[in-house]
Amino acid sequence: MTGVLVENGPLLMDLAFPYRIHDAGGNSRECLFLLHGSGVDETTLVPLARRIAPGATLVAARGRIPQEDGFRWFERITPTRFEQKSILAETAAFAVFANEAAKRHGLDHTRATFLGYSNGANLVSSLMLLHPGIVRRAALLRPMPVLDDVPATDLAGTRALIIAGAADETYGPFAPALVMLLNRHHAETDARIIPSGHEIGDPDAAIVRQWLEGPMAIAQAD
């Protein structure tokens, strides 16, 4: 991704997760919570998010589990198996964080989209299933299902976009199972496959932007 310069705001430490607020300075009520992938930090999704929603307020959060030179959202056992106690604890903490961040910064949850990539997308899908009502719109880039035990959650009224990479040999094969899982829990799920590996870029931004600007999103805004 090139051509987008984004200044990072100060790192705020007043809530359970470190985060940065990026206010576009306009009158838009749109808000994106950004959850990064493994081994990086909260700054990495900001350029992509600005391509998606130039006028939105961005809440760029940082996972609390150290990994290499960056962070992740919960412990892993293998690249595709995850520590369940860590998922439950970190997802519960993020549910509190999302509510408190919205209150503290005057954000409207009904206008919020949760944009997650890889491990961050897995935290968002866990948040949907374990703490329903917080996430109403989720854009999940290169996700997979991670919960061993899923409660009988009703996700009616929740919209989810899943974008898998055709050449993503690690996560790609698991994406259909996540689509089925969310559909089984009554989420409105839009599943896409693009000619990509695990990396993300402009094609993802274009799809997410189009999805957010779709007829249902416009109807909800009226």
N, C-alpha and C positions, 0 to 999 in steps of 0.2 A: 504494500500500500504506500503510495507516495502522494505528495501534493497537499496534505492536510497538516497544518501546524496547530498543535493544541498545547496551551500552557496549562500545566498541572497546578491546581490549587494546593493550599497547605494540607498536610496530612493531619486529620482530626482524630483525636484519641479519647473523645468524651463518651463514646458508646462501646459496646462489647467488641466490635470489630473496627480496626482502623479504616478510615475512609476519606475520600476527597469529594467535595461538592463542586460541580462545574455548572455555573448558572449562565445560560446564553444571553441573559439580559433583556429578553423580550417579554411579551405578555402571555406566552404559551403556558398552559397548565400541564403540558405533557412532561412525563418524568420517566427516566430509564434507570433501573438498578443494574449495575454491571458486575458480573461475577467472572473473573478471569480463569484461565486454564492453569495447569500445574507448572510449578517451577518459575513463575513470574510474579508480577505484582499488579496492583490496582490500576496502574497507568496504561496497561497494554491494550485494553479494549476501547479506550477513549477515542482514538482516531476513527475506528470503525463505527462507534456510536454516533459520532458527529456526521458521518456520511449518511447514517440511517435517519437521524432526527436532528437537523442542525439547530432547531430552536428549543430543544428540550433541556430540562435540568437533568444533569447526570449525577447519580450517586455511585461512585466507583469504590467498591468495598474490597478489602484485602482478606484473604483466607488466613486462618490463625495457625496452620500446621506448616512448619518450615520444610522446604524441600530444595535442596541444592542452593542456588543463589536467590531463590524466591519462596513462594508459598503455595499451599494447596488448601482445599476446604475440609478434607477429612482423610484419615489414615487409609492406606491401601495395603493389601497383602500381596497381590500381584497386579499387573496392569489392568486386569479385568475382574479382580476380586477385592472387596473392600471391607474394612473393619466396621461391623454394624453398630457397635456401641459408639464409635466415633461419629458415624453418620447421624445417629439419633441425637447425640449431644450437640453437635455443631449445627444441625438443622434447627433444633429448638432454640439455640442461642441466636441464630440468624432471624428466626421468626420475631423474636423480641426486638432485635436490632432494626428490622424493617419497619416495624410499627413505631418505634421511638424516633427513628430518623425522619419518618414522614411527619410526625408531630412537631419535632424540633425545628424542621426547616419548612414547615407549611406546605407539604406536598400532599397531593390528592391521590390516595391509593387507587381510586377508580380510574385514574388516568395513567397509572404506572404500568410499565412493561418491564419484565425481568429478562434481561439478556445475559445468557450464560454460554460459556464456551468450554467444552470438554469437562473437566472436573467441576467447573463452575456451573455448567448446564446440569450436571448430575445433582448438584446441591439444589438447584431450582426445582427439578422434578421431584426430589424428595420433599422439598418444602410444600409443593402442591399436594402431595399425597398424605403427608403427615400433619400438616397445619393448613387445612383448606380455608379459603376465604382471603388469605393474604395475597396470593397471586391470582390475578384475573386474566393477565395476558403474559405469555412466556414464549420467548424466541430461544430455542435450544439448538446450539451449533455443535455438531459432532457428539451427541449424547449417547448414553446407554443406560438401561435400568440397573440400579445398584442395590435396591432393598431386597433382603431375603424374605421379609414378612411385610405385606402391604395391607393396611387397614381398609375397611369397607368405606372408602371415601367417595362422596358424590361430588364430581367436578363439573356438574351441569352449570353452564354459564361461564366456564373458563375456556379461553382460547389458547391453543398451543401450536407453535410452528416448530417443526423438527427438520433440520437440514443435515443430511448425511453426505459423506464424501464417497463416491463410487470406488475410489482407490484407497480408502481408509481401511486397511486390513485389520487393525486392532479393534476399533469401535464400530465401524460400518456394519459388520454382520449382526450386531446387537440392536441396531436402530429399529428394525421392524417390530421387535419384541416390545420396545418402549411405546411405539405407536399403538400397538394392540392393547397394552396395559392402560394407557390414557383413554383410549376409546372405550374400553371396558368399564372405566369409571366415569363415563359420560362427558369427557372433555370434547370440545370441538377441535379436532386435530387436523392440521394441514402438514402433510409429509412430503418432503422434496429430496431428491438425490441429484447432486451436481458432480461434474467431472473434476474431482479434487481428491486430495488425500486428507490427512487430518488437519492440514493448515486451513486457515480462513482468509478471506479477502474480499475484493470488490463484488464478486458474484453473490456472496452471502449478504452483503450490505444492500444490494439492489433487491434481493428477494424479501428481506425483512422490511425494507422501506415500503415496498409494494403491498405487503401483507398488512402492515399497520395502516396504510391508507385505503384499505379495501372497504367495500360497502358496509360491512357490519361495524367497522371502526367508526365510519362517518355517522352511521345511525346512532351509535352510542354517544357520540359527541353532541348530538342535537338536543 
